[in-house]
Amino acid sequence: MAITAALVKELRDTTGAGMMDAKKALTETDGDMEAAVDWLRTKGLAKAAKKSGRTAAEGLVAVAVSGGKGVAVEVNSETDFVGKNAEFQEMVAGVAKAAMGCSTTEELAAADMGGKTVADVITAKVATIGENMSLRRMAALEGDLVVSYVHNAAAEGMGKIGVLVAMKGGNEALGKQIAMHVAAANPASLNEGDLDPAVVEKEKTVQMDIARESGKPEAVIEKMIVGRMKKYMAEVTLVNQAFVVNPDLTVGAAAAEAGAEITGFVRLEVGEGIEKKEEDFAAEVAKTMKG
């Protein structure tokens, strides 16, 4: 596979590795981006890639909570201008309200919203606002207590990042602090048991390869891996992360100290994992002016 400058740049942006190292990694892995990241990490030339991709698509995430249920929905638009549009915001709020009776994105698209389906409402709004839009995803969460938080709010209950946290015990104030932590720290899962076993095994393999580069005996390496995997879990699982409000405690310990147990969380970020074609600002404005 041809190793293009664009591929090298993408790998550099993802890992922080140098240009020549990124190019060599891609060459060694025949252009496989994921394998190239692992190759760089094995050589000690890159940090672990986090689960989020480049946040490129625009739009809003809206949250809604009623009783013991909360929902978060993401509606995308082409530009940030539309995300600030009151008409678009009103529609997104309506979509979030309709989501309270749904459990999947497909159900939400077909749900009633003022006599039309959500999908039809969005299609109609495309015609009036003049920009492509889409219902990308939704997530629902239930619990004894469900608390929501929106980061970079554009309007009430909607912004760039929407978080839901479910708990047994505790109160709204604690739930809000934990939700703010989730927004900032972006954990991959609630606890070790919720992590994809394949992801855990892959991380262990990478750490083994890194350790072997040191030339230490296998018996020593096995002990090293125990500590490294414990550190990994402390970085990616919510209950084991250092609490941003009090870094001396893990999030799980802080909740327990307050008589609460975190039972689940949802975090949606606008455009997470979507790569948008790059255009300079002048080109974007010119494109918008042309309608």
TAQUI-V939805 format. One line per field, one symbol per residue. ss: DSSP state (H for helix, E for strand, L for the rest). phi: phi as a letter, one per 40 degrees, with the letter a starting at -180 (. if undefined). Layout:
BEGIN
ss->???
phi->???
END
This chain:
BEGIN
ss->LLLLHHHHHHHHHHHLLLHHHHHHHHHHLLLLHHHHHHHHHHLLLLLLLLLLLLLLLEEEEEEEEELLEEEEEEEEELLHHHHLLHHHHHHHHHHHHHHLLLLLHHHHHHLEELLEEHHHHHHHHHHHHLLLEEEEEEEEEELLEEEEEEEEEEELLEEEEEEEEEEELLLHHHHHHHHHHHHHHLLLELLHHHLLHHHHHHHHHHHHHHHHLLLLLHHHHHHHHHHHHHHHHHHHEHHHLELLLLLLLEHHHHHHHLLLEEEEEEEEELLLLLLLLLLLHHHHHHHHHLL
phi->.cccccccccccccbgccccccccccccbfgccccccccccdcgbacccccccccbcbhabbbabagcbbbbbbbcbcbcdccccccccccccccccccccbbbccccdcccaggbcdcccccccdcccgacbaccaaababacbbbbabbfccadgaacbbbbbbabggadccdccccccddccfccacacccccdcccccccccccccccccgccdcccdcccdcccccccccbbdcbcccccaccbcccccccccgbbcbiabbbbdgdgbbbdcbcccccccccccg
END
